[in-house]
Amino acid sequence: MRHFAFLDPLVVEALFHRPPEEIPVDGDRRLLATALGATLYAPGTRSRLADDVRRQTASGVTSMVLCLEDAIADTEVADAEANVVAALRELADDPPRSGDGMPLLFVRVRAVSQIPDLVGRLGVGGARCLAGFVLPKFAEDGGQMALEAVLRASDSIGRPLWAMPVLESPPVIYRETRVEALGAVRRLVDKHVEQVLAIRLGATDLCGLFGLRRDRDLTIYDIAVVRDCIADIVNICARGGDHVVTGPVWEYFAAPERLFVSSLRVTPFAQAERVDGEQAVRMRSALVSADLDRLIREVVLDRANGLCGKTVIHPSHILAVHALHVVSQEEYADAESILTGNAASGNAGGVRRSSYANKMNELGPHRAWAEAVLRRARAFGVLREGETFVEVLAAAGAAEPAAAPATLAPAPTAPTVIVPAAAAPMVATPTATAPVGTGR
């Protein structure tokens, strides 16, 4: 798969010093996990699920989850299973394209028994587009069984299937059990390291255990009890860089009256070299109107806290998340300097001044950071000097398909430069406006 594959080659050449690479699904595990980007959840009950996947792939989605768990009612499970199987078979006959390959498609199950059942119903041919399974409420009890079920399913179709555990159960967040529970999870994913693609966070479930829900004016890091849990998950499960932990879901996609003034600065838009002043003002207004400024802040905080990628439930979130994962020229220059310095010194350490003359690069402490930056550079590309996420948003927004299918709800009210009609809410029924899925 390849990020920004929908952009015109001339636009890619103009924007990127190093364009995004084709990421092989059977290549380096951490690189593939980094390339997940914004993972879009969709209820397994959607009537035209295969068409949804194709349309979102054409708009830049590189990973999706077809949900059989919290996104559907208990009474809908059998119908949703049949619908997901039919959609995957249809997609296997005519696969969607992301660059030269296919997007990563996962199924989130609610019971381990669904894994062999679904794979058996799909068969080898029908499972062609299936990348793996998302395992909710992952814990020591049942975790081993779930991972072994995915392994047996892989054997049955003759190729590897990925597992993505979701941390969202009470022992993970309750203070008195957290360290022991996370230690058990780390041992399990280490044991199955070649099978576990990434570890996902179920922030909605974790908040729900305390009767909490973050407001649209806040980020998940303003909810202290969840913020502390995320810190421990990164500390234990992401330590050493062996496992990628993804950012939690952002659940808002249309803005009513706001309590606080937006913290999204005007300057990056005003100084954007490839966007004229009037368009820049409209872009920023569109982001604020669609609540994407808060999403942008949370993605920045995700990355600062060691998370990569994000669970999303609405197509309008995709471009913002991906644009913020593109590597700046400064990040890239610093990362290359650090790794080149380590190679030249035999990892003996030392300090180098950044070529931007604004910071020091310590070869030892900053090595793991530099390696992660270069993985992100391969997946999302490196911008040319002077380019920012604003130019990426402008180019990507202009390139998106202009029309949404008639079965979708109307697009949120906002200038189309950022929130095009293709990003309208995807609905489970013709009468109820809802996001794509429940990304716990």
N, C-alpha and C positions, 0 to 999 in steps of 0.2 A: 504494500500500500504506500501511498505518498500523500503528504499533506499539501494543500493548495494546488492539487492536480487540476482543479477547474479553472485556474488562472491562465490567461494567454501567455505563451512562452516569452513574448516581448515584455510583458509586465513583470514576470518572474525575473528576467534578466535585469530589468531596471531596478527592482527592489532589493534583490538578494546578492550579496557578495558570495555567499555559498548557498545554493538552492537546497531545499529539502531533498533528501535521498529517497529512493525506493527502499522500503524497509521489508526485508523478507520475513514471512511469518514463522519460518523455521530457523531463523538466525539467532543472534545474541538475545538472550531473554531480557536482560535489563534494557537494551535498546528498544526492543519491541514494547516493553512495558512503558517506557518513556513516551513512545509514539502513540499510545492510546489516546492521549489528548482529552478532549471533552467526550465522555462516553454517554451517549443518549439512550435513555430508557424508554421503552414503549410497551404498553399493556399487550399481553398475548391475545386479548379479545378484539383487537382492532380488525375491522372487516376487510381492509385492503392492506394487510401487513406487508406483503412483498412489495407492493407499490410504494408504501411508505419508506421502506429500506432503500429502494432505488432512488427515490426522490431526495432523501436526505444524503445519500452517498454523493449524488451529483452536486449537492450544495456544500460539500466539504467534510461530512461526517466520516470518520475512519473507524469508529467502533460503536456498536450498538448492543443493547441488552434487551431481549424479548422476555418480558417478565410474566412469570406464572405464580408470583408470590403476592406481596402486598398491593400491587397495582390492580389486582382483580379480586372479585368477591369469592368467598368460599364456594358459592353455588355455581360459579362459572369455570371451575377448574377443568372439568372434562372437555367443555367446548373450547377453552383456551388452548389446551394441549393439542387438540385436533387442528385448531387454527394455526398454531405455531409449526406443527409438522407439515401441514399443507403449504405454508409460506416458505419454509426452508426447502421443500421439494421444488417449488416453483422457482426459487432463486437458484437452486442447483442446476436447473435446466437452462437458465438465462442469468448468469451471475452479474451482479452490479460491479462496476469497476471503480477502483480508487487508485489512480495512476495505472501501472501495469498489472496490478493485482486486485484482490477483493478486500473489502473492509472486514474487520474482525466482528463476527456476530456470535453473541453468547446467549444462552438461555439461563435465566435465574429460576431455579427450582424451589419448591417449598418443602419437598421431601426427597430423601436420597433415592427412594424407589423410582422416582421419575427419571433418573439418569439412564439406567439401562432400558427402561420402557420406551423413552423417547428415541434413543439411538436404535433400538430394535425396530421401531416403527419407521424410522427414516431409512435404515439400510445404508450400505456404503455409499451408494450414489446420492441418496437424499441428504446425507450428512456432509456433502462436499463443501457447503458454505458455513458449516458449524465450526467455530473456533474453540468452543469450550463451554464451561458452566460457571455461573456465579453461585456461590454457596452461602446463603444467608445464615445469620445467627451462629456463625462459626465459633466453635469452642473446642476444648479438649474432648468433652463428651460428644461423640458423634463426628468430630472433625476427621479422625482417622478413617472412619467408615466412608465418609463422603469423598475423600481424596482417593481411596481405593476404588470406589465406584467409578470415578472419572478415569482412573487408570485402566480398569477393565473395559470401559467403554472405548477407550483408545485402542486397546488390543482388538476389540471386535470389529473396528473399521480399518484397522491396519495403519493408523497414523496417530500422532500425539494430539490430544485435546488438552487445552489449558484449563486450570482451575483458578478462580479468583474468590478467595474467602472474604466475607464481609464481617467486620467486627462491630457488633451492635447489641450484644446480650448483656444482662445485668452484671455478671462477674467481671466484665471488661471495664466497667465504669465505676462500680462500687469500690470505694477506697480500700476496704478491708480485704477484698479479693483480687484487686486489679493486678498487682505485680505477679502473683502466682498464676492467674489466668493468662496474662500476656506472655509469661515465660513458657507456659505450656503451648500456646499458639506458636511462639517462635521455634520451639523444638519441633513441632509438627511441620511447619513450612520449611524448616531446614532439612528435615528428613526427606521432604518431597520437593526439594529446591528446583529441580528441572521440570517440575509439573506446575508449580504455582507461578503464574505470570505476575500478579500484583495483589496487594492487600488493599481492600477497599474499606471505607469508613461509613457506618450507618448513623449519621448524625441525627436524623429524624427520630429513629428509635431511641437513641441515647438521650435526646432531649425529652422524649415522651415518658421515659422512666421517672422524670422529676416534674412532669406536668409543665414543661417549658416549651416554648417555640420562639425562635429568634424573629424579631420584627424585621421588616424590610429595610429599616434604617440602620440595622446592626449587622455585624458579621458573626460567624460562629465563634470567633475568638473573643467576642464580648460576653459570651455565655460561659462563665468561669468554670463550672463543673465539667463542661464538655471540652473547653480549652485545655484544662489540666489533663483530661483523659487523652486528648490528641498528643500532648507533649510526652506522655508515658508510652503511647503506642509507637511514636517515632523513636523514642529512647531505646525501647526494647526490640521492636520488630524491624526498624529501619537501620539499626546500628550496624556500622561497617559497610553500608551500601550494598548489601547482598539482596535486599528486597526493596521494591518500589512500593510506597504507600500513596494512594491517590487522595485527592481532595474531596471533601464531603459535598453533598448535593446543595445547589442553590435553587430554592423552590419558588421564587417569585418571577413573574414574567409580564406583569402589567401594573402600572403605578397609579394609585389613587392620590389623595392629598398627602404630602410628606410633612413630617415633623421637623426634620433637620435640613439645613442647607447642604447641597452636594459638596463633597470634598474633592471632586474631580477638577483639577486645575485647568484653567483656560489656556495657559501658556503652551503646553504641548501641541494643542490644536492650532493656535495662532502662529506657531513657528514651523508647522509642517510644510516642508518644501514643495510637495507635490499636490497640496490641497489649497485652493484659494480661500481667502478669508471668509467669504459668505458660506461656502460649503463647510468649512471647519466649524463655524458657529452652529450650523444645522446638525452636523455630526454630534457635537457635544450635547446639544439640546435633545437629540434623539436618544442618546445613551441615557441621559438623566430621566427622560420621559418614560423609558422602558425599564427603569431600575437597573440598568446594566452598569451604572457607575458603582453601585454597591457590590455587584458581582466582580467588577474589576478590582476593587479594593480587596475583596476576599481572596481572589486568585493570587494577588501580590503577597498577601499574608500567608497563603498556603505555601508558596514557594519559599518564603522567608523561614518557614517552620519545617522545611524538609519534605513537603508533599509535592507530588507531580501529577498533572492531569486533574480531571474533575468529573464527578457525576453530574449530569444535567438532565432536566426533564422538559426542556423547551428548545426548539430549533434556534431561536434568537440568541441563545447563549453560546452557540458553537464558535462563531467568529471571534468574539471577545476572548474566550479562553485560548483559542489557538494563536491569536495575535500576540497575546501576552507570553506565550511560550517560545516565540521566535527569539533567537539570541541576538543581542546587540553587538555591534562591532567592538565596543569596549570590552564586554564580557569575553568575547571570543579571543581578542588579543591578549587579555590577562590570562585566560585559561591556557592558551598555547605557550605563553611565556613561562608559566609555572611548570607545565609538563616538559617543555624543552629543557628548562633548567634542571629539573630532576633527572632527565635522561643524561644530560652532560655531566652532572656531578655524581652519578651513581646513587641517587636518592640520599645524598649527604646533607641535604637541607640548605639553609641560607635564605637570603632575602634579595629580591630584585625590585627595583622601582618600576611601577607601571609605565608603559609607554605613553599613557595619558597624563603622567606627572601629577596624579592626584591621590595616589595611594601606594602602599607597599604590598608586594605579593610575597608571602612566606611560602617557600617551596614545600615544606613539610606539611604544616597545618592546612594549607589550601589545596593540597593535591586531590583529595576526594571531591572537593567542590569543582575543581577544574575538569575532572573526568566526567562528572555529571553534566557540566556545561557542554562538553564536546558530544555527549550522547544526545543532548537536546538540540545541538547544532545540526547533527546528522538528521534528526527526525523533523525539525521545524525550520531549519535553515538559519542563515546568519544575514542580518540586514547590512546593506551598504552604509558607509559612513554618512551620518546625518539623517538617515531614515529611522522612523520610530513605529510603534504599534499603530499610530494614527494613520500612517500611509498604508499599512497592511489592512486595516479596517476599511479604508476608503476603496482600495483596490478590490478587496474581497466582496464588499457590499455591492459594488458596481457590477461585479461579474456573476452574482447569484441569479438563478432563474427568476423571471419576473412574475410568473403566474402560479398561484396555488390551485390545486384541484378543488372542484366544487364541493367535495365532501368535507372540506375543512372549514373551520370557523373563520370569521373575518380576522385579518391581521390587527394587532394592537395599534391604536392611533399613535403614529409617530412618523417622522420623515423617513422615506423609504431608503435613504442612503445607508442607513445602518440596519433597520428592521424591515427588510423587504417582504413582499406578500408571501414568499415561500416560507417565511418564518412564522406564519400564523399558527396559533395553538392547534395541536392535533387532538381530536376529540374521540372519546370512546363511543359516544352516541351522537346522532344529529342534533339533539336538543340540549346537550350538556357540555358547556365549554370546559375543557380540562387540559392539563399538560400531557406530554407524551407518556410519561410514566411516573412511578413513585420510586425515586432513587434514594433508597434509605441509606 
